[in-house]
Amino acid sequence: MNEPIMCDKCSNTFVIQLQEKKHGKGITETYFTCPHCNEHYTSYATDADIRRKQREIKKMYETLPNITDRKQYSKTLEKIHNKKSNLDPKMIELKNKI
């Protein structure tokens, strides 16, 4: 994340510096702001349930190098894909709420 981006509002370029803000009910917003005009960009938002599911997905990814059976590997990848597919709409919904 060291490449400069251009602000949609002021068109100046800057390097993203992610920050976190705690909201109520265990919600954490990860965001960055333009240092020139202070435009706020929310990258994503998570709550306890989303973070738990992300940890589960991460653990599943970590098992992949140890799986030697192709069918089992494919099954695990499919499970990961399904979990991620279910998680994405929840993250979008939460992001839109804050």
DSSP file (Angstrom, degrees, kcal/mol; ACC not computed):
  #  RESIDUE AA STRUCTURE BP1 BP2  ACC     N-H-->O    O-->H-N    N-H-->O    O-->H-N    TCO  KAPPA ALPHA  PHI   PSI    X-CA   Y-CA   Z-CA
    1    1 A M              0   0    0      0, 0.0    15,-0.2     0, 0.0     0, 0.0   0.000 360.0 360.0 360.0  34.7    0.0    0.0    0.0
    2    2 A N        +     0   0    0     13,-0.1    15,-0.0     2,-0.1    13,-0.0   0.460 360.0 104.2 -98.3  -0.7    2.8    2.4   -0.7
    3    3 A E  S    S-     0   0    0      1,-0.1    13,-0.5    12,-0.0    11,-0.1  -0.640  76.8-115.2 -81.6 135.6    1.5    3.5   -4.1
    4    4 A P  E     -A   15   0A   0      0, 0.0     2,-0.3     0, 0.0    11,-0.3  -0.368  29.8-160.3 -67.5 147.2    0.0    6.9   -4.2
    5    5 A I  E     -A   14   0A   0      9,-3.3     9,-2.2    -2,-0.1     2,-0.5  -0.803  17.9-114.8-119.7 166.1   -3.7    7.2   -5.0
    6    6 A M  E     -A   13   0A   0     -2,-0.3     7,-0.2     7,-0.2     2,-0.2  -0.888  26.4-121.4-106.9 132.4   -5.7   10.1   -6.2
    7    7 A C     >  -     0   0    0      5,-2.9     4,-1.4    -2,-0.5     6,-0.0  -0.490  11.0-144.2 -68.8 133.6   -8.5   11.7   -4.0
    8    8 A D  T  4 S+     0   0    0     -2,-0.2    -1,-0.1     2,-0.1    -2,-0.0   0.781  97.3  43.7 -67.6 -27.2  -11.9   11.6   -5.7
    9    9 A K  T  4 S+     0   0    0      3,-0.1    -1,-0.1     1,-0.1    -2,-0.0   0.938 131.1  14.0 -86.4 -51.5  -12.7   15.0   -4.1
   10   10 A C  T  4 S-     0   0    0      2,-0.1    -2,-0.1    29,-0.0     3,-0.1   0.536  88.3-131.3-107.6  -8.2   -9.6   17.2   -4.5
   11   11 A S     <  +     0   0    0     -4,-1.4     2,-0.2     1,-0.2    -3,-0.1   0.533  60.0 135.9  68.3   8.5   -7.6   15.2   -7.1
   12   12 A N        -     0   0    0     -6,-0.1    -5,-2.9     1,-0.0     2,-0.3  -0.531  52.4-123.4 -79.3 154.6   -4.4   15.4   -5.0
   13   13 A T  E     +A    6   0A   0     -7,-0.2     2,-0.3    -2,-0.2    -7,-0.2  -0.731  37.5 156.5-100.9 151.5   -2.3   12.2   -4.6
   14   14 A F  E     -A    5   0A   0     -9,-2.2    -9,-3.3    -2,-0.3     2,-0.5  -0.977  42.2-102.7-162.1 163.2   -1.4   10.6   -1.3
   15   15 A V  E     -A    4   0A   0     -2,-0.3     2,-0.1   -11,-0.3   -13,-0.1  -0.820  44.4-111.8 -95.3 132.1   -0.3    7.3    0.2
   16   16 A I        -     0   0    0    -13,-0.5     2,-0.5    -2,-0.5    18,-0.1  -0.397  29.1-172.2 -65.4 132.9   -3.0    5.5    2.1
   17   17 A Q        -     0   0    0     16,-0.2    16,-0.3    -2,-0.1    14,-0.1  -0.905  21.1-140.4-125.4 101.2   -2.5    5.3    5.9
   18   18 A L        -     0   0    0     -2,-0.5     2,-0.3    14,-0.1    14,-0.2  -0.304  22.6-177.3 -65.6 142.1   -5.1    3.0    7.3
   19   19 A Q  E     -B   31   0B   0     12,-2.9    12,-2.5     2,-0.0     2,-0.4  -0.903  15.7-136.5-132.3 161.6   -6.7    3.9   10.6
   20   20 A E  E     -B   30   0B   0     -2,-0.3     2,-0.4    10,-0.2    10,-0.2  -0.953  12.0-169.5-123.4 143.6   -9.3    2.2   12.8
   21   21 A K  E     -B   29   0B   0      8,-2.4     8,-3.0    -2,-0.4     2,-0.5  -0.998  17.7-137.7-131.6 129.3  -12.2    3.7   14.6
   22   22 A K  E     -B   28   0B   0     -2,-0.4     6,-0.2     6,-0.2     2,-0.2  -0.733  21.8-174.2 -86.7 128.7  -14.3    1.8   17.2
   23   23 A H        -     0   0    0      4,-3.6     3,-0.5    -2,-0.5     4,-0.4  -0.606  38.3 -74.8-107.0 174.9  -18.0    2.2   17.0
   24   24 A G  S >  S+     0   0    0     -2,-0.2     3,-1.3     1,-0.2    -1,-0.2  -0.158 109.2  35.4 -65.6 166.3  -20.5    0.8   19.4
   25   25 A K  T 3  S-     0   0    0      1,-0.3    23,-0.3    -3,-0.1    -1,-0.2   0.786 132.4 -62.6  60.7  33.4  -21.5   -2.9   19.6
   26   26 A G  T 3  S+     0   0    0     -3,-0.5     2,-0.4     1,-0.2    -1,-0.3   0.643  92.0 149.1  73.9  14.7  -18.0   -4.1   18.8
   27   27 A I    <   -     0   0    0     -3,-1.3    -4,-3.6    -4,-0.4     2,-0.5  -0.704  26.9-167.2 -87.4 129.9  -18.0   -2.6   15.3
   28   28 A T  E     -BC  22  46B   0     18,-2.9    18,-2.4    -2,-0.4     2,-0.5  -0.974   4.8-157.2-118.2 126.9  -14.6   -1.5   14.0
   29   29 A E  E     -BC  21  45B   0     -8,-3.0    -8,-2.4    -2,-0.5     2,-0.5  -0.884   1.7-158.1-102.2 130.7  -14.3    0.7   10.9
   30   30 A T  E     +BC  20  44B   0     14,-3.1    13,-2.5    -2,-0.5    14,-1.7  -0.948  33.5 143.7-107.5 126.3  -11.0    0.7    8.9
   31   31 A Y  E     -BC  19  42B   0    -12,-2.5   -12,-2.9    -2,-0.5     2,-0.3  -0.870  36.1-144.9-149.8 174.7  -10.6    3.8    6.9
   32   32 A F  E     - C   0  41B   0      9,-2.2     9,-2.8    -2,-0.3     2,-0.3  -0.969  13.1-147.0-145.0 160.2   -8.3    6.5    5.5
   33   33 A T  E     - C   0  40B   0    -16,-0.3     7,-0.2    -2,-0.3   -16,-0.2  -0.941  25.6-108.3-128.4 151.0   -8.6   10.2    4.9
   34   34 A C     >  -     0   0    0      5,-2.2     4,-2.1    -2,-0.3     5,-0.1  -0.653  23.0-148.2 -73.9 125.8   -7.1   12.5    2.3
   35   35 A P  T  4 S+     0   0    0      0, 0.0    -1,-0.1     0, 0.0   -21,-0.0   0.647  93.9  52.2 -71.6 -12.1   -4.5   14.6    4.0
   36   36 A H  T  4 S+     0   0    0    -24,-0.1   -23,-0.0     3,-0.1    -2,-0.0   0.883 131.3   6.2 -90.0 -43.8   -5.2   17.5    1.7
   37   37 A C  T  4 S-     0   0    0      2,-0.1    -1,-0.0   -25,-0.1    -3,-0.0   0.416  92.4-121.0-122.2  -1.3   -9.0   17.9    2.0
   38   38 A N     <  +     0   0    0     -4,-2.1     2,-0.2     1,-0.2     0, 0.0   0.694  46.8 170.3  65.8  22.1   -9.9   15.4    4.8
   39   39 A E        -     0   0    0     -5,-0.1    -5,-2.2     1,-0.1     2,-0.4  -0.467  29.2-132.9 -63.1 134.1  -12.2   13.3    2.6
   40   40 A H  E     -C   33   0B   0     -7,-0.2     2,-0.5    -2,-0.2    -7,-0.2  -0.784  22.3-172.9 -98.2 130.2  -13.1   10.2    4.5
   41   41 A Y  E     -C   32   0B   0     -9,-2.8    -9,-2.2    -2,-0.4     2,-0.6  -0.976  13.2-149.8-124.3 116.0  -12.9    6.7    2.8
   42   42 A T  E     -C   31   0B   0     -2,-0.5   -11,-0.3   -11,-0.2     3,-0.1  -0.759  11.4-174.9 -84.3 121.8  -14.2    3.7    4.6
   43   43 A S  E     -     0   0B   0    -13,-2.5     2,-0.3    -2,-0.6   -12,-0.2   0.930  63.3 -37.4 -79.2 -50.9  -12.3    0.6    3.5
   44   44 A Y  E     -C   30   0B   0    -14,-1.7   -14,-3.1    51,-0.1     2,-0.4  -0.978  49.2-138.2-166.0 166.0  -14.3   -1.9    5.4
   45   45 A A  E     -C   29   0B   0     -2,-0.3     2,-0.3    46,-0.3    50,-0.2  -0.990  18.7-174.1-134.3 143.5  -16.2   -2.5    8.7
   46   46 A T  E     -C   28   0B   0    -18,-2.4   -18,-2.9    -2,-0.4     2,-0.2  -0.945   8.5-163.9-134.1 156.1  -16.2   -5.6   10.9
   47   47 A D     >  -     0   0    0     -2,-0.3     4,-2.6   -20,-0.2     5,-0.2  -0.730  47.6 -86.3-124.6-178.5  -18.0   -6.8   14.0
   48   48 A A  H  > S+     0   0    0    -23,-0.3     4,-2.1    -2,-0.2     5,-0.2   0.886 127.1  49.9 -59.1 -41.3  -17.2   -9.6   16.3
   49   49 A D  H  > S+     0   0    0      2,-0.2     4,-2.2     1,-0.2    -1,-0.2   0.919 111.7  47.5 -65.2 -44.1  -19.1  -12.2   14.2
   50   50 A I  H  > S+     0   0    0      1,-0.2     4,-2.4     2,-0.2    -2,-0.2   0.921 111.9  50.0 -63.2 -44.2  -17.4  -11.1   11.0
   51   51 A R  H  X S+     0   0    0     -4,-2.6     4,-2.0     1,-0.2    -1,-0.2   0.883 109.7  51.6 -63.3 -37.5  -14.0  -11.2   12.6
   52   52 A R  H  X S+     0   0    0     -4,-2.1     4,-1.9    -5,-0.2    -1,-0.2   0.928 111.4  46.9 -63.2 -44.8  -14.7  -14.7   14.0
   53   53 A K  H  X S+     0   0    0     -4,-2.2     4,-2.3     1,-0.2    -2,-0.2   0.857 109.1  54.6 -67.2 -34.7  -15.7  -15.9   10.5
   54   54 A Q  H  X S+     0   0    0     -4,-2.4     4,-2.4     2,-0.2    -1,-0.2   0.893 107.2  50.9 -64.1 -39.0  -12.6  -14.3    9.0
   55   55 A R  H  X S+     0   0    0     -4,-2.0     4,-2.4     2,-0.2    -2,-0.2   0.901 108.8  51.7 -64.2 -39.9  -10.4  -16.2   11.5
   56   56 A E  H  X S+     0   0    0     -4,-1.9     4,-2.0     2,-0.2    -2,-0.2   0.926 110.8  47.8 -61.3 -44.7  -12.2  -19.5   10.5
   57   57 A I  H  X S+     0   0    0     -4,-2.3     4,-2.4     1,-0.2    -2,-0.2   0.911 110.2  52.2 -63.0 -42.6  -11.5  -18.7    6.8
   58   58 A K  H  X S+     0   0    0     -4,-2.4     4,-2.1     1,-0.2    -1,-0.2   0.916 108.7  50.3 -60.3 -43.7   -7.9  -17.9    7.5
   59   59 A K  H  X S+     0   0    0     -4,-2.4     4,-0.9     1,-0.2    -1,-0.2   0.884 109.3  51.7 -62.5 -38.2   -7.5  -21.3    9.4
   60   60 A M  H >X S+     0   0    0     -4,-2.0     4,-0.8     1,-0.2     3,-0.7   0.916 108.6  50.5 -65.3 -42.3   -9.0  -23.1    6.4
   61   61 A Y  H >< S+     0   0    0     -4,-2.4     3,-1.0     1,-0.2    -1,-0.2   0.897 105.8  57.2 -59.4 -40.0   -6.5  -21.4    4.1
   62   62 A E  H 3< S+     0   0    0     -4,-2.1    -1,-0.2     1,-0.3     4,-0.2   0.741 102.1  55.8 -65.8 -22.8   -3.7  -22.5    6.4
   63   63 A T  H XX S+     0   0    0     -4,-0.9     3,-1.3    -3,-0.7     4,-0.5   0.710  86.2  83.8 -80.3 -20.0   -4.7  -26.1    6.0
   64   64 A L  G X< S+     0   0    0     -3,-1.0     3,-1.6    -4,-0.8    -1,-0.2   0.870  82.9  55.5 -56.2 -45.2   -4.5  -26.1    2.2
   65   65 A P  G 34 S+     0   0    0      0, 0.0    -1,-0.3     0, 0.0    -2,-0.1   0.767 107.9  51.9 -61.6 -21.3   -0.7  -26.7    1.9
   66   66 A N  G <4 S+     0   0    0     -3,-1.3     2,-0.6    -4,-0.2    -2,-0.2   0.527  86.1  98.1 -91.5  -6.4   -1.1  -29.9    4.0
   67   67 A I    <<  +     0   0    0     -3,-1.6    -3,-0.0    -4,-0.5    -4,-0.0  -0.729  40.6 171.6 -87.7 122.8   -3.9  -31.4    1.9
   68   68 A T        +     0   0    0     -2,-0.6     2,-0.5     5,-0.0    -1,-0.2   0.684  53.3  88.0-102.2 -23.2   -2.6  -34.0   -0.5
   69   69 A D     >  -     0   0    0      1,-0.1     4,-2.5     2,-0.0     5,-0.2  -0.666  68.3-147.7 -81.3 125.1   -5.9  -35.4   -1.8
   70   70 A R  H  > S+     0   0    0     -2,-0.5     4,-2.7     1,-0.2     5,-0.2   0.886  96.7  50.8 -60.9 -41.1   -7.3  -33.4   -4.7
   71   71 A K  H  > S+     0   0    0      1,-0.2     4,-2.6     2,-0.2    -1,-0.2   0.923 112.0  46.8 -64.7 -42.9  -10.9  -34.0   -3.8
   72   72 A Q  H  > S+     0   0    0      2,-0.2     4,-2.5     1,-0.2    -1,-0.2   0.895 111.7  51.8 -64.9 -39.7  -10.3  -32.9   -0.2
   73   73 A Y  H  X S+     0   0    0     -4,-2.5     4,-2.5     2,-0.2    -2,-0.2   0.936 111.6  46.5 -61.0 -47.2   -8.4  -29.8   -1.5
   74   74 A S  H  X S+     0   0    0     -4,-2.7     4,-2.4     1,-0.2    -2,-0.2   0.895 111.6  51.7 -63.2 -40.6  -11.3  -28.9   -3.8
   75   75 A K  H  X S+     0   0    0     -4,-2.6     4,-2.4     2,-0.2    -1,-0.2   0.917 110.4  48.3 -61.8 -43.4  -13.8  -29.4   -1.1
   76   76 A T  H  X S+     0   0    0     -4,-2.5     4,-2.4     2,-0.2    -2,-0.2   0.915 111.3  50.0 -65.1 -42.8  -11.9  -27.2    1.3
   77   77 A L  H  X S+     0   0    0     -4,-2.5     4,-2.7     1,-0.2    -1,-0.2   0.900 110.5  50.6 -61.2 -40.3  -11.6  -24.5   -1.4
   78   78 A E  H  X S+     0   0    0     -4,-2.4     4,-2.6     2,-0.2    -2,-0.2   0.907 109.6  50.1 -64.5 -41.5  -15.3  -24.7   -2.0
   79   79 A K  H  X S+     0   0    0     -4,-2.4     4,-2.5     2,-0.2    -2,-0.2   0.914 111.2  49.4 -62.2 -42.4  -16.0  -24.3    1.7
   80   80 A I  H  X S+     0   0    0     -4,-2.4     4,-2.7     2,-0.2     5,-0.2   0.941 111.3  49.2 -60.8 -47.5  -13.7  -21.3    1.8
   81   81 A H  H  X S+     0   0    0     -4,-2.7     4,-2.6     1,-0.2    -2,-0.2   0.912 111.6  48.9 -59.4 -43.9  -15.5  -19.8   -1.2
   82   82 A N  H  X S+     0   0    0     -4,-2.6     4,-2.0     2,-0.2    -1,-0.2   0.916 111.6  48.5 -63.6 -43.6  -18.9  -20.4    0.3
   83   83 A K  H  X S+     0   0    0     -4,-2.5     4,-1.6     1,-0.2    -2,-0.2   0.917 113.6  47.1 -63.0 -42.6  -17.9  -18.8    3.6
   84   84 A K  H  X S+     0   0    0     -4,-2.7     4,-2.4     1,-0.2    -2,-0.2   0.897 109.6  53.9 -65.8 -39.7  -16.4  -15.8    1.9
   85   85 A S  H  < S+     0   0    0     -4,-2.6    -1,-0.2     1,-0.2    -2,-0.2   0.867 111.3  45.7 -62.7 -36.4  -19.5  -15.4   -0.3
   86   86 A N  H  X S+     0   0    0     -4,-2.0     4,-0.7    -5,-0.2    -1,-0.2   0.798 113.7  50.3 -74.6 -29.0  -21.7  -15.4    2.8
   87   87 A L  H  X S+     0   0    0     -4,-1.6     4,-2.2    -5,-0.2     3,-0.3   0.861  96.7  67.4 -78.9 -37.6  -19.4  -12.9    4.5
   88   88 A D  H  X S+     0   0    0     -4,-2.4     4,-2.3     1,-0.2     5,-0.2   0.895  99.7  47.9 -55.2 -48.5  -19.1  -10.3    1.8
   89   89 A P  H  > S+     0   0    0      0, 0.0     4,-2.5     0, 0.0    -1,-0.2   0.872 110.9  52.9 -63.1 -33.8  -22.8   -9.1    1.9
   90   90 A K  H  X S+     0   0    0     -4,-0.7     4,-2.3    -3,-0.3    -2,-0.2   0.898 109.9  47.8 -66.2 -39.7  -22.6   -8.8    5.6
   91   91 A M  H  X S+     0   0    0     -4,-2.2     4,-2.5     2,-0.2   -46,-0.3   0.896 112.2  49.0 -68.5 -39.1  -19.5   -6.6    5.4
   92   92 A I  H  X S+     0   0    0     -4,-2.3     4,-2.2    -5,-0.2    -2,-0.2   0.925 111.8  49.4 -64.3 -44.2  -21.1   -4.4    2.7
   93   93 A E  H  X S+     0   0    0     -4,-2.5     4,-1.0     1,-0.2    -2,-0.2   0.924 112.9  46.6 -60.7 -45.3  -24.2   -4.0    4.8
   94   94 A L  H  X S+     0   0    0     -4,-2.3     4,-1.1     1,-0.2     3,-0.5   0.899 110.4  53.1 -65.1 -40.9  -22.2   -3.1    7.9
   95   95 A K  H  < S+     0   0    0     -4,-2.5     3,-0.4     1,-0.2    -1,-0.2   0.890 108.3  50.8 -61.0 -39.6  -20.1   -0.7    6.0
   96   96 A N  H  < S+     0   0    0     -4,-2.2    -1,-0.2     1,-0.2    -2,-0.2   0.721 104.8  58.6 -72.1 -20.6  -23.2    1.1    4.7
   97   97 A K  H  <        0   0    0     -4,-1.0    -1,-0.2    -3,-0.5    -2,-0.2   0.776 360.0 360.0 -79.3 -27.0  -24.6    1.4    8.2
   98   98 A I     <        0   0    0     -4,-1.1    -1,-0.2    -3,-0.4    -2,-0.2   0.483 360.0 360.0 -89.9 360.0  -21.7    3.4    9.6
